[in-house]
Amino acid sequence: MAGAMLLPAFVDALDGNRDWIVFIVSGVVIAAICTLIAVATRGEPFRPSPRLGFLLVTTIWAAGSAIGAVPIYFALPKLGLAAAVFESVSGLTTTGATTISGLDALPRGLLLWRSLLNFMGGIGIIGMALLIFPSLRVGGMALFHLESSDRSGRLLPRVSQLSAGIVAVYLSLTLLCTILYYAFGMSLFDAVNHAMSTLATGGFSTHDESLGFFQSDAILLVSTVFMLFGALPFVLYIRLFLPRRFQRWRDPQIGLFLAICLVLTLILAATRLWINGVSVKEALISSAFNLVSVITTTGFVSEDFTLWSNAAIGVFFLAMFIGGCSGSTAGGIKVNRIIILYALVRANFRRVIRPHSVQRLKYGHDDISLETLQSVTIFIFLFFLSLLVGTTVLAICGLDLLTAFSASLTAVGNVGPGFGQLIGPAGNFSFLSAPALWILSFLMLIGRLELVTVLVLLSPSFWRD
């Protein structure tokens, strides 16, 4: 992150903006501290364990959020510490909520830093999916190991090779997205920034109007496609280049996710045609873009979709819960968990009808273990518990119930915009008090780290022995 600060420093120096000093000084100080820590701990034995993994992931993401807030705080001192940390956490967790108004007038270096936070957050999510989340059984890449045709559980011989492959795919898709954005009318700077936010499903923009600023259907279509790419399992792209691997692999979450996007888009388009009276082209493009943005937890907007109709608000409300696929940069509950919950409910209904029957729970062609069922149930319980507690605490901080609930939902699900006049698609989070921003920062962090990763640290048994 200290090295990444050189990029916005270079841009600000080219523009003659003195904020380059902020990025250089911040980068030097952070690099010096990290170097001292590395030297002080060199040679110490490292004994990896699941408990140490959870502790490392949580502390590294918390520290990363603090580091990301340093240049924001000193470049925009009027913003305040809580808002600067919120902006950094929102960027790294790829939530996309912002406390900054007047993005069009901000220095380009600061805009680039926000997009880099999204970009690094997307890479970080994939890294955790490979190294830590398998311990949670249904987080990250764990379900890819349920494939019946690949009992080794390994797509490539080494985790490092798989990591390198996924990072290569991530960078390649970002480059391709940049080229297409530029080809369809964005400036090179805007194209680079929005491409980094698109593949990370982060949603930070360089304009207050988000992608609505460009008034281009072609740009909305490009963004829709690449947001979908970011919300699909990244292992999928590697399998496309491996002989016979793709043909033997079937992941039901991909088909269901794309089907949900298609059905909800058509429902939205129908409401736009019948209620708003727009053209078929506008109805399809605007519905597809905004729906995909919400369901992939990206957070880009082309207009204030809460003004379309109550029916549209209902569809978007449902989409905020769903999220993308496991093994992607998207947040939310994720489709693989929905499939497992559906299998559990269906099996219980059948057991009620035929009490003595034996019901096998399947994910695709594979059996679902009791451990997996427990993990999914625990995650769903913690998700809604965090949502309700967050809503209650935010209401105590002075927010109305709708704003408190939607802010809590968009934070835990890492979605971006909420509902209401303050934090809706046409607003931002700058009006919230400092306590509310700290609470939302915590909710964004635990939501991005799959809840259990952080909340397990609160268990006394975690610290015993």
C-alpha positions, 0 to 999 in steps of 0.5 A, a space after each residue: 500500500 505504501 508503494 501504491 501511494 506513489 501512483 497518486 503522488 505522481 498524478 498530483 505532481 503532474 497536475 501541480 497539486 501539492 497533495 503529492 507531498 501527502 502521499 509521499 510522506 504517508 508512503 515513506 512513514 508507512 514503509 519505514 514502520 513496516 520495514 522495522 516490523 519486518 526486521 524485528 520479526 525476521 527469523 522468528 518461527 511461523 506456525 500457521 493455524 486456523 486461529 492464527 489465520 483468522 487473527 492475521 486476516 482481521 488485523 491486516 484488513 483493519 491495519 490496511 483500512 487505517 493505512 488507506 485513511 491516512 492520505 484521505 485524512 490529511 488531503 481532506 482535513 475537513 472530512 474528519 477521522 471517522 469519515 476518512 476511515 469510513 472511506 478507506 474501509 468502503 474502498 478496501 471492502 469494495 462496498 462503494 459507499 462514500 462520505 465525499 461530496 463534489 467528486 468532480 472537483 477533487 484532485 485526480 490523485 485522491 480519486 485515483 487512490 480511492 479506485 486503487 483501494 477498490 482494486 487492492 480490496 478485490 485482489 485481497 478478497 481473492 487472496 483470502 478466498 484461496 488461503 483462509 476461507 476454505 477453513 469456513 467450509 462454505 466461504 471463498 473457494 471451498 465449494 470448488 472442492 466439492 467437484 466430484 470429478 476432481 477429488 484432489 481438490 486442486 485445480 493447479 498443483 500449487 496454491 501459488 500457481 492458482 493465485 498467480 492465475 487468478 491475479 493474471 485473470 483479474 489484471 487482464 479483465 481490468 485492462 480489457 475493461 479499461 480499453 473498452 471504456 476508453 473506446 466508448 468515450 471515457 477519458 483515459 483517467 476515467 477509464 482506468 479508475 472505473 475499470 478498477 472499481 468495476 472488476 473489484 465490484 467496488 463502485 467508486 467513481 470519479 463523478 458524483 453522478 457515477 456512470 450516469 455522468 457519461 450519458 452513454 448506453 455503450 458504457 453502461 453495457 460494458 460496465 454491466 458485462 464486466 460487473 458480471 465477470 467480477 461476480 462470477 467465480 474467478 476459477 471459472 476463467 482458469 478452467 476455460 484454458 485447462 484441457 477437459 477441466 471445464 467440461 467436467 466441472 459444473 457449478 450450479 451457482 453460476 447458472 442460478 446467479 445468471 438466471 436471477 439477474 435475467 429474471 429480475 432485469 426483465 421484471 424491472 424492465 416491465 415495470 419501467 415500461 408500464 409504470 414509467 412509460 420509457 422506451 424498450 431500449 432505455 428500460 432494458 439497459 437501465 434496468 440491467 445496469 442498475 440491477 446488476 450493479 446492486 446484485 453484484 454489490 458494485 454500487 454504480 448508478 446511472 440514475 436514482 432508481 428509487 424514483 422509478 416505482 415502489 415495485 422497482 424498490 422491492 426488486 432492488 431490496 431483494 437484490 441487495 440480499 443475494 450477492 454474487 457467486 462464491 470465489 468472486 469479488 462480490 459480497 452479499 449472502 452469495 448464491 451458493 449459500 442460497 442453493 444449500 439453504 433451499 436444499 435443506 428446506 426442500 429436504 425438510 418438507 419432503 421429510 414432513 410428507 414422508 417421515 421415514 424417508 432418507 433425504 440426501 442433500 446435494 449441491 450439484 452432483 455432490 453431497 452436502 456435509 453436516 459441517 457445511 450445513 452448520 456453517 451456512 446456518 451460522 452465517 445466515 444467522 450472523 448476517 441477520 443478527 448483525 443487520 438487526 443489531 446494526 439497525 438498532 444501534 444506528 437508530 439510537 445514533 439518531 437515524 430514522 428506521 429506513 435509513 438505519 436499516 438500509 445503511 446496515 444492510 448495505 454495509 453488511 452486504 457491501 452493496 454501496 447505495 442504500 434507500 432514502 433521501 440521505 444515503 440513496 443512489 442520489 445521496 451519500 453518507 456525508 450527513 451521518 454522525 461520526 458514531 454512525 460512520 464508525 459503526 458502519 465501518 465495522 459492519 462493512 469490515 465484518 461483512 467483507 470478511 464473512 462475519 465468522 472470521 471477525 466475530 470468532 475473535 470475540 469468543 473466549 474459547 478463541 484465546 484459550 491455550 
